[in-house]
Amino acid sequence: MVSKEITIRNRAGIHARPAALIVQKANEFDSQIYFEKDHNKINGKSIMGIITLGAGYNTTLTVTVEGADEEAALQAIVQLFENRFEEE
Amino acid sequence: MEKFTVLDLLDLELKEHNTLNLKCIGGRAGLVRVIQEPDLNRPGLTLSGFYEEFAFQRIQVFGRGEWAFLKKLYSENRTDTLVEFFSHEIPCCIFTHNLQPVPSFSDMAEKGGCPVLQTDLPSSEFSRRIIRALSSVFAEKKTIHGTLVEVFGIGVLILGDSGVGKSETALELIERGHRLIADDSVELRCVNGNLLMGSGTNMVAGHHMEIRGLGIININHLFGVGAIRDQKQVQLIVELEDWNSTKIYDRVGSGEQTLEFLGVKIPSVQIPVKPGRNIPIIIETAAMNERLKKMGYYSAKEFNRNVLSWLESESARTVYFNKKDVF
């Protein structure tokens, strides 16, 4: 199991489009992916879960990945956040 | 848990017979004070000057008696006990029956930074309501991945890996006239230690669903207000999983399986998913069977009892007729 804290850097926060990108990326991997914010832990493969986290600008989330391809999955997710979901 | 402040208490969204009708009449600066205990205190003893074991961390409720005593204290100018009262970090004082505290009490509260609230409810009714509201706020919580629907009045929690068809199953159930409580992430709360209540995690995204190929849809607008519900007790858990030919599924149904969430055991069934299997109708049947069980009728057990008594009568008949019997 690997986990990492990431901060949301795009102004709009996680709305529908970034959420779709995250889910798309998460579904490429077999590992279980979870996002956690204020004791709220949700499945990274569900779009509604990610949107309902209510992660706005500068919020910090904890990503936890568990499974066979965990390293690669974490890397890919972190990459998405660092690219600001190709916004701005 | 996040901190629950007095302001959150004022903002609590409660309906009809649960409303607290609270309003703030003084000490606004103290609205940020945190309520740490889901409990009340009637400060009768304290006002008379007895401060041992004073439960100051609780919400202080002033009913008619306390209010009249306060009035007397102020008219006789014996306010030293109140100075001590406000030296404690009290979350808030609440006056019931729409009672207005004497102005000097409000001034002292203002200085002590203690919010003063007022409600039009009588003390006993108010206590009942606020205890109920607070126990729900302070209840143990857990967010899980699943879909919660109400089928024939039974709260059915559908669990399963992503992509197994939870949302599609729920959609078909809604189409058949059942209700959606939450899709994708369900917040479970343990109420009274033996009830599991489920609701959506976020009001903004309430009653939306994501269906692969369609995107996000609004159930409330598509199917009407009759198709949704805010919260429901979880009474049955349905686990969907891909059909596994090596696994043995329950064929008789007399074994009682349960799953435990937050210390509450809930009856559960495992349903294998395969193309051509109509999952919604199986869930409907499971819910109806659960209702029957609640009424004390267990289909599988009843069936087995009948089989047993039939076998017994058959063998009795064989003995009686000395095996020569041909009917």
Contacts between the chains, C-beta under 8 A, distances in Angstrom:
chain1	res1	chain2	res2	distance
A	16	B	216	6.9
A	27	B	162	7.6
A	27	B	163	7.8
A	38	B	2	6.2
A	39	B	1	7.0
A	39	B	2	7.7
A	40	B	143	5.5
A	40	B	201	6.9
A	41	B	143	6.1
A	42	B	143	6.3
A	42	B	145	7.0
A	42	B	185	5.2
A	42	B	201	7.8
A	43	B	145	4.1
A	43	B	162	6.4
A	43	B	184	7.8
A	43	B	185	7.4
A	45	B	162	4.1
A	45	B	163	7.7
A	46	B	145	6.1
A	46	B	162	5.9
A	46	B	184	4.6
A	46	B	185	6.9
A	46	B	210	7.3
A	47	B	184	7.6
A	47	B	210	4.8
A	47	B	216	7.3
A	48	B	183	6.1
A	48	B	184	3.8
A	48	B	185	6.7
A	48	B	205	6.0
A	48	B	208	6.3
A	48	B	209	7.2
A	48	B	210	5.2
A	48	B	216	7.3
A	49	B	145	6.7
A	49	B	184	5.0
A	49	B	185	4.3
A	51	B	205	5.7
A	52	B	184	7.7
A	52	B	185	5.9
A	52	B	200	7.6
A	52	B	201	5.1
A	52	B	202	3.9
A	52	B	204	7.3
A	52	B	205	4.4
A	54	B	202	6.4
A	54	B	204	7.4
